Amino acid sequence: MSYYEEDDLSRFADMGKHRPDLFEKFMAWYQACQEDGALSRREKALIGLAVAHALQCPYCIDAYAQSCLESGSNMEQMTEAIHMASALRGGAALIHGLQAHNSVNKVSM
């Protein structure tokens, strides 16, 4: 047994039990964000997959991997999106190393 249960993704609507009004508003917004606009559904699914990896959400990874396939993306495109998220996350961690440099420099002066 793990912390994340695969069946939870299909139970997402249960989050609306106690405040269905808020859940309905969230779902309307969430679905509207995924519609074709300046970006296509396929592009938005790839962005979603990349963000899901950066957030490390297994539910989102499952959902957006499926969305990518359904919208016509292939594994090469999906892998590039995942690498982009990984590169950005790695770069963000690395640039914060300057905070350590700054801290050391303040003490060393």
C-alpha positions in Angstrom: 0.0 0.0 0.0 1.3 3.5 -0.8 0.3 6.9 0.3 -1.4 7.5 -3.1 -4.3 5.3 -4.0 -4.8 4.8 -7.8 -8.6 4.8 -7.3 -8.6 8.2 -5.7 -8.4 9.9 -9.2 -11.7 8.5 -10.1 -13.1 9.7 -6.8 -12.1 13.3 -7.4 -15.8 14.4 -7.4 -16.1 13.3 -3.8 -14.3 16.6 -3.0 -17.5 18.3 -3.8 -19.6 16.6 -1.1 -19.5 19.3 1.5 -19.4 22.4 -0.7 -20.8 21.4 -4.1 -21.1 25.0 -5.1 -17.4 25.6 -4.8 -16.5 22.3 -6.5 -18.8 23.1 -9.4 -17.1 26.5 -9.8 -13.7 24.9 -9.7 -14.7 22.3 -12.3 -16.2 24.9 -14.6 -13.0 26.9 -14.4 -10.7 23.9 -14.7 -12.5 22.6 -17.8 -12.6 26.0 -19.4 -8.8 26.3 -19.0 -8.4 23.2 -21.1 -10.5 24.3 -24.0 -8.9 25.4 -27.3 -8.0 29.1 -27.2 -4.7 30.8 -28.1 -3.2 27.4 -27.2 -4.6 24.1 -28.5 -5.9 21.4 -26.2 -2.8 19.4 -27.2 -0.5 22.2 -26.1 -2.4 22.7 -22.9 -2.2 18.9 -22.1 1.6 19.0 -22.6 1.8 22.0 -20.3 -0.3 20.1 -17.8 1.9 17.1 -18.0 5.0 19.2 -17.4 3.5 21.0 -14.5 2.2 17.7 -13.0 5.8 16.5 -13.0 7.1 19.7 -11.5 4.5 19.4 -8.8 5.1 15.7 -8.5 1.4 14.8 -8.4 0.8 11.2 -9.4 -2.9 11.8 -10.0 -2.1 14.7 -12.3 0.6 12.8 -14.1 -1.9 9.9 -14.8 -4.6 12.3 -15.9 -2.4 14.5 -18.2 -0.5 11.5 -19.7 -4.0 10.3 -20.9 -5.0 13.8 -22.0 -1.8 14.1 -24.0 -2.5 10.8 -25.8 -6.1 11.7 -26.4 -5.2 15.0 -27.9 -2.6 13.5 -30.3 0.7 13.9 -28.5 3.3 11.1 -28.8 5.8 9.9 -26.3 8.6 12.0 -27.8 6.6 15.2 -27.3 5.6 14.1 -23.8 9.2 13.3 -22.9 10.4 16.7 -24.0 7.7 18.4 -21.9 8.8 16.3 -18.9 12.5 17.2 -19.5 11.5 20.9 -19.8 9.8 20.7 -16.4 12.8 18.9 -14.9 15.3 21.4 -16.4 13.3 24.3 -15.0 12.9 22.7 -11.6 16.7 21.9 -11.5 17.6 25.4 -12.6 15.3 26.9 -9.9 17.1 24.8 -7.3 20.5 25.8 -8.6 19.8 29.5 -8.8 18.7 29.4 -5.1 22.3 28.3 -4.4 23.1 32.0 -4.7 21.1 32.5 -1.5 23.7 30.3 0.3 26.5 32.3 -1.3 24.9 35.5 -0.1 24.5 34.2 3.4 28.1 33.0 3.6 29.4 36.3 2.1 27.5 38.2 4.9 29.2 36.1 7.6 32.6 36.1 6.0 32.8 39.9 5.6 
